[in-house]
Amino acid sequence: MPLGIILAGGLGTRLRPLTYKVPKPLVKVNQTPFISFVLQKLALVGIKKCLLLTGYKHWMIKKYCKDGKKWGLKISYLREKSPLGTGGAVLAARKKIKETALVLNGDSFIDFELAPFLAFHKKMKSQATIFALWGSLAARGSLKIERTGQVKSFDEKKADGAGYFNSGAYLIEPSALSFLEKNIKKKSFSMEEEGFPLLAKKGKLFAYRGTGRFLDIGTFESLAKAAKTVSAHRIAEAAKKAGGAAIFLDRDGVINRHRHDYVKTPAEFEFERGAIEGLKTLSSLGLPLFIVTNQSMVGRGIATKEMLEQIHGKMLSELRLFGVEVADVLICPHRPEENCSCRKPKIGMLLDAKERFGLELKKCFVIGDSTADIAMGKKAGCTTILVSTGYGGKDGLYNATADFVCENLNEAAKIVKKALR
């Protein structure tokens, strides 16, 4: 079994003033220091020994983690006296790494399976293997991967759109560390900006195309998302039981009656015909339900985010009376001309749900009334269903053909139910 290594020495500058008081790995998510989730995951995948690479506020991390018995681990520590970067910190631990090591970041979490990851690493006789996830490339290390899994190139935070990205988890051999030690002539360096690109150039870097929930706490935005994700663990477990499948529903014209002047208040929200019956059927299938909706009225100043929350509060409250629970309401508040990554037909909202809940988009369903809904679903590889309510596909904005066409959400639910048999 590999040696577990956790990078926990960063300054956490983007989370100041929180990190003036505690190091980033100890920032709490739902009342629990984040590093606890990482350590718990290491133990769950069978890791027994863990090395914590610390620096900033070292004593606080050591006081919390102690010897690791709380998680069933044996923890040791190596403290950097000055910042060494993600690559320099690992290289400084070179003498303690006598075997394959699994390296994780102390500020990110992946709900991954180690066995197939390790098996691939050994099969390819790789010196370093990144656990790669598919999703948004914004502010992430993007990977170009050969059919064999060999990494052709690694670009740190230089790409956008969707593709395979570095999750922050990787397996590395002592031989790879020796190679880096010989070729990088400085103590402080970034594994992402210098180490991985060098290993890729020499053909020593592979990527395992994995799946699983991913979250990090590197920024205040991602910290808020992490809290939401952790509290939604039940949803992720439901998706896992369903093999990563879920149902994405447009709102206007599918769940509620479409208004050309927008649904601006709770009083203007009316359920579409067949919607309640359809949602009750969909809710009984055991798949998480997500609402994905463009709401440019917020960006246009027609209604506030607070008012939109009130509208959705009414919708969700009424649905609960019928026994329907919605996992999450995903919203794009931007105007079309803002060219954001979340507005349909772009797949940003689906990628967000995929990463937070460990979904398999190819196993998911998208139900909508517009060509934007269907185009989004097609781009993501989902099964698409067009309903005749609302626009009924007659908006004519995009050239997209649905897999199924039906009268309303009630009929769409029957299609989904039949497909799952």
ABEGO torsion letter per residue (X at the ends): XBBBBBBAABAGAAAOAAAAABBAAABBBGGBBAAAAAAAAAAAAGBABBBBBBBBGAAAAAAAAEAGAAAGBBBBBBBBABBAEAAAAAAAAAAABABBBBBBBAABBBBBBAAAAAAAAAAAGBABBBBBBBEBABGBBBBBBBAAGBBABBBBGABBEBEBBBAGBBBBBAAAAAAAAAABABABBBAAAAAAAAAAAAGABBBBBBBEBBBBAABAAAAAAAAAAAAAAAAAAAAAAAGGBBBBBBABGAABBBBAAEBABAAABBBBBGAAAAAAAAAAAGBBBBBBBBBAAAAAGABBAAAAAAAAAAAAAAAAAAGBBBABBBBBABBAAAGBAABOABAAAAAAAAAAAGBBAAABBBBBABAAAAAAAAAAGBBBBBBABEAGGAAGABBBBBABBBABAAAAAAAAAAAAX
